[in-house]
Amino acid sequence: MIFTDYIYYQLTNLYKNFNNDGAEKGYGVVMACGLPCLNIIFLIIILDNYFKTDIGPSNKYSLILYCLPLILLLALRYWKYTSYEKIKEEVKKFSKIKSTIADVLLIIYIVVSIPIFIIFGIYLGSLKNTF
């Protein structure tokens, strides 16, 4: 099991706890694809702005194309090959310590990924849009 599987499993469970409409697997796939894409975009922006590598395109919306292979592979993985039930069985086999470590790593990953990406976007936007 890879860490992305655990992210998919926990985010699917989170959605299932709050909404019981049957769309939890789709939400899990979207979030499991979205978080690594945010990280890829964040790295490309940092490399372009601070290290002048010119990896990213001139159009900011074209950055999504860099994530497209990752999105397609992860979506194919979770809709075709790896089911939620299979991941659930593997997670049930975790020991208490391994489960706690995986939960802590997941929380750290989400807390670091989303707010830092948003804060950096606001900071970068304020630098470019001065009045």
BALOBA-1460 file (C-alpha; in Angstrom, 3 decimals):
// residues 131
<rec num="1" residu="m" x="0.000" y="0.000" z="0.000"/>
<rec num="2" residu="i" x="1.281" y="3.424" z="-0.898"/>
<rec num="3" residu="f" x="0.629" y="6.634" z="0.995"/>
<rec num="4" residu="t" x="-1.754" y="7.848" z="-1.708"/>
<rec num="5" residu="d" x="-3.937" y="4.814" z="-1.043"/>
<rec num="6" residu="y" x="-4.135" y="5.768" z="2.611"/>
<rec num="7" residu="i" x="-5.018" y="9.363" z="1.663"/>
<rec num="8" residu="y" x="-7.772" y="8.039" z="-0.609"/>
<rec num="9" residu="y" x="-9.093" y="5.740" z="2.109"/>
<rec num="10" residu="q" x="-9.178" y="8.357" z="4.877"/>
<rec num="11" residu="l" x="-10.666" y="11.119" z="2.729"/>
<rec num="12" residu="t" x="-13.331" y="8.729" z="1.480"/>
<rec num="13" residu="n" x="-14.163" y="7.856" z="5.086"/>
<rec num="14" residu="l" x="-14.282" y="11.545" z="5.999"/>
<rec num="15" residu="y" x="-16.763" y="12.258" z="3.235"/>
<rec num="16" residu="k" x="-18.813" y="9.180" z="4.152"/>
<rec num="17" residu="n" x="-19.099" y="10.390" z="7.770"/>
<rec num="18" residu="f" x="-20.516" y="13.783" z="6.775"/>
<rec num="19" residu="n" x="-22.509" y="12.947" z="3.629"/>
<rec num="20" residu="n" x="-24.207" y="9.665" z="2.991"/>
<rec num="21" residu="d" x="-25.083" y="10.201" z="-0.655"/>
<rec num="22" residu="g" x="-22.947" y="7.491" z="-2.283"/>
<rec num="23" residu="a" x="-20.463" y="9.901" z="-3.861"/>
<rec num="24" residu="e" x="-17.685" y="9.218" z="-1.377"/>
<rec num="25" residu="k" x="-15.513" y="7.213" z="-3.769"/>
<rec num="26" residu="g" x="-15.572" y="9.995" z="-6.352"/>
<rec num="27" residu="y" x="-14.671" y="12.532" z="-3.687"/>
<rec num="28" residu="g" x="-11.804" y="10.332" z="-2.526"/>
<rec num="29" residu="v" x="-10.449" y="10.065" z="-6.065"/>
<rec num="30" residu="v" x="-10.692" y="13.814" z="-6.629"/>
<rec num="31" residu="m" x="-8.925" y="14.625" z="-3.366"/>
<rec num="32" residu="a" x="-6.304" y="11.894" z="-3.763"/>
<rec num="33" residu="c" x="-5.505" y="13.370" z="-7.196"/>
<rec num="34" residu="g" x="-5.830" y="16.987" z="-6.101"/>
<rec num="35" residu="l" x="-3.384" y="17.047" z="-3.217"/>
<rec num="36" residu="p" x="-0.349" y="15.764" z="-5.167"/>
<rec num="37" residu="c" x="-1.275" y="18.107" z="-8.031"/>
<rec num="38" residu="l" x="-1.259" y="21.060" z="-5.641"/>
<rec num="39" residu="n" x="2.213" y="20.019" z="-4.547"/>
<rec num="40" residu="i" x="3.472" y="19.690" z="-8.132"/>
<rec num="41" residu="i" x="2.103" y="23.106" z="-9.062"/>
<rec num="42" residu="f" x="3.564" y="24.606" z="-5.879"/>
<rec num="43" residu="l" x="7.030" y="23.214" z="-6.681"/>
<rec num="44" residu="i" x="6.895" y="24.451" z="-10.271"/>
<rec num="45" residu="i" x="5.888" y="27.941" z="-9.125"/>
<rec num="46" residu="i" x="8.660" y="28.064" z="-6.517"/>
<rec num="47" residu="l" x="11.262" y="26.840" z="-9.008"/>
<rec num="48" residu="d" x="10.136" y="29.377" z="-11.601"/>
<rec num="49" residu="n" x="9.909" y="32.379" z="-9.296"/>
<rec num="50" residu="y" x="12.890" y="31.894" z="-7.038"/>
<rec num="51" residu="f" x="15.333" y="29.755" z="-9.005"/>
<rec num="52" residu="k" x="14.473" y="31.000" z="-12.547"/>
<rec num="53" residu="t" x="14.317" y="27.514" z="-14.054"/>
<rec num="54" residu="d" x="11.549" y="28.253" z="-16.595"/>
<rec num="55" residu="i" x="9.965" y="24.833" z="-16.089"/>
<rec num="56" residu="g" x="6.427" y="26.146" z="-16.000"/>
<rec num="57" residu="p" x="4.525" y="27.574" z="-18.942"/>
<rec num="58" residu="s" x="3.875" y="31.276" z="-19.401"/>
<rec num="59" residu="n" x="0.125" y="30.707" z="-19.011"/>
<rec num="60" residu="k" x="-0.704" y="29.891" z="-15.409"/>
<rec num="61" residu="y" x="-3.685" y="27.741" z="-16.375"/>
<rec num="62" residu="s" x="-1.452" y="25.446" z="-18.416"/>
<rec num="63" residu="l" x="0.106" y="24.203" z="-15.179"/>
<rec num="64" residu="i" x="-2.830" y="21.829" z="-14.910"/>
<rec num="65" residu="l" x="-1.460" y="20.007" z="-17.958"/>
<rec num="66" residu="y" x="1.588" y="19.067" z="-15.871"/>
<rec num="67" residu="c" x="-0.753" y="17.274" z="-13.467"/>
<rec num="68" residu="l" x="-2.808" y="15.539" z="-16.134"/>
<rec num="69" residu="p" x="-0.707" y="12.322" z="-16.279"/>
<rec num="70" residu="l" x="-0.822" y="12.019" z="-12.492"/>
<rec num="71" residu="i" x="-4.564" y="12.643" z="-12.430"/>
<rec num="72" residu="l" x="-5.194" y="10.063" z="-15.148"/>
<rec num="73" residu="l" x="-3.011" y="7.407" z="-13.525"/>
<rec num="74" residu="l" x="-4.453" y="7.842" z="-10.039"/>
<rec num="75" residu="a" x="-8.037" y="8.011" z="-11.285"/>
<rec num="76" residu="l" x="-7.517" y="4.871" z="-13.355"/>
<rec num="77" residu="r" x="-5.940" y="3.156" z="-10.357"/>
<rec num="78" residu="y" x="-8.826" y="3.877" z="-7.986"/>
<rec num="79" residu="w" x="-11.664" y="3.350" z="-10.441"/>
<rec num="80" residu="k" x="-10.335" y="0.244" z="-12.182"/>
<rec num="81" residu="y" x="-7.630" y="-1.632" z="-10.303"/>
<rec num="82" residu="t" x="-7.592" y="-0.800" z="-6.595"/>
<rec num="83" residu="s" x="-10.947" y="-0.761" z="-4.879"/>
<rec num="84" residu="y" x="-11.915" y="0.971" z="-1.678"/>
<rec num="85" residu="e" x="-12.740" y="-2.374" z="-0.115"/>
<rec num="86" residu="k" x="-9.273" y="-3.780" z="-0.870"/>
<rec num="87" residu="i" x="-7.618" y="-0.763" z="0.745"/>
<rec num="88" residu="k" x="-9.996" y="-1.055" z="3.723"/>
<rec num="89" residu="e" x="-8.895" y="-4.637" z="4.300"/>
<rec num="90" residu="e" x="-5.231" y="-3.637" z="4.202"/>
<rec num="91" residu="v" x="-5.801" y="-0.788" z="6.656"/>
<rec num="92" residu="k" x="-7.576" y="-3.157" z="9.064"/>
<rec num="93" residu="k" x="-4.363" y="-5.210" z="9.190"/>
<rec num="94" residu="f" x="-2.382" y="-2.192" z="10.467"/>
<rec num="95" residu="s" x="-1.114" y="-2.369" z="14.008"/>
<rec num="96" residu="k" x="-2.080" y="0.396" z="16.421"/>
<rec num="97" residu="i" x="1.334" y="2.071" z="16.131"/>
<rec num="98" residu="k" x="1.407" y="1.881" z="12.332"/>
<rec num="99" residu="s" x="-2.125" y="3.282" z="12.138"/>
<rec num="100" residu="t" x="-1.235" y="6.169" z="14.459"/>
<rec num="101" residu="i" x="1.903" y="6.992" z="12.472"/>
<rec num="102" residu="a" x="-0.031" y="6.897" z="9.195"/>
<rec num="103" residu="d" x="-2.724" y="9.201" z="10.631"/>
<rec num="104" residu="v" x="-0.134" y="11.683" z="11.913"/>
<rec num="105" residu="l" x="1.659" y="11.696" z="8.547"/>
<rec num="106" residu="l" x="-1.651" y="12.213" z="6.759"/>
<rec num="107" residu="i" x="-2.597" y="15.153" z="8.967"/>
<rec num="108" residu="i" x="0.847" y="16.723" z="8.550"/>
<rec num="109" residu="y" x="0.682" y="16.235" z="4.774"/>
<rec num="110" residu="i" x="-2.745" y="17.854" z="4.475"/>
<rec num="111" residu="v" x="-1.970" y="20.683" z="6.901"/>
<rec num="112" residu="v" x="1.264" y="21.458" z="5.093"/>
<rec num="113" residu="s" x="-0.072" y="21.076" z="1.542"/>
<rec num="114" residu="i" x="-3.266" y="23.099" z="1.478"/>
<rec num="115" residu="p" x="-2.631" y="26.121" z="3.751"/>
<rec num="116" residu="i" x="0.938" y="26.688" z="2.568"/>
<rec num="117" residu="f" x="-0.201" y="26.531" z="-1.054"/>
<rec num="118" residu="i" x="-2.979" y="29.055" z="-0.372"/>
<rec num="119" residu="i" x="-0.768" y="31.376" z="1.700"/>
<rec num="120" residu="f" x="1.962" y="31.290" z="-0.939"/>
<rec num="121" residu="g" x="-0.611" y="32.024" z="-3.655"/>
<rec num="122" residu="i" x="-1.887" y="35.039" z="-1.721"/>
<rec num="123" residu="y" x="1.677" y="36.244" z="-1.118"/>
<rec num="124" residu="l" x="2.675" y="35.831" z="-4.749"/>
<rec num="125" residu="g" x="-0.527" y="37.488" z="-5.928"/>
<rec num="126" residu="s" x="0.021" y="40.459" z="-3.637"/>
<rec num="127" residu="l" x="3.524" y="40.923" z="-5.045"/>
<rec num="128" residu="k" x="2.276" y="41.018" z="-8.622"/>
<rec num="129" residu="n" x="-0.880" y="43.053" z="-8.009"/>
<rec num="130" residu="t" x="0.333" y="46.084" z="-6.115"/>
<rec num="131" residu="f" x="-1.841" y="49.149" z="-6.276"/>
